[in-house]
């Protein structure tokens, strides 16, 4: 499964949004799951339970800093497929080079 998610503090007297988001990204990277971060989302790949556990940990890190958390999540659930984090992009790039 692939998950693209964005998590950020909302409301209250939270520290810098960037600092909080960096802590959430650190959680994802330290999980050992395949992942990448872009300007809008962090993408992570793995089995349902392990991916959702990482998303929860990222939310928990933000929740420790702010009274409210904003989470946007999009999932591509495709059993039996791995390395889709890069394979999906490679397929598009191949189409563009034709």
BELCORPE-V74473 format. One record per run of one state. SS is the DSSP state (hx for helix, st for strand, lp for the rest). FROM is the first residue (numbers start at 1). TO is the last residue. Records with the same first field share a line. If there is no record, write none. Layout:
SS: FROM-TO, FROM-TO
This chain:
lp: 1-1, 11-16, 31-33, 38-41, 46-47, 64-67, 77-83, 97-98
st: 2-10, 34-37, 42-45, 68-76
hx: 17-30, 48-63, 84-96
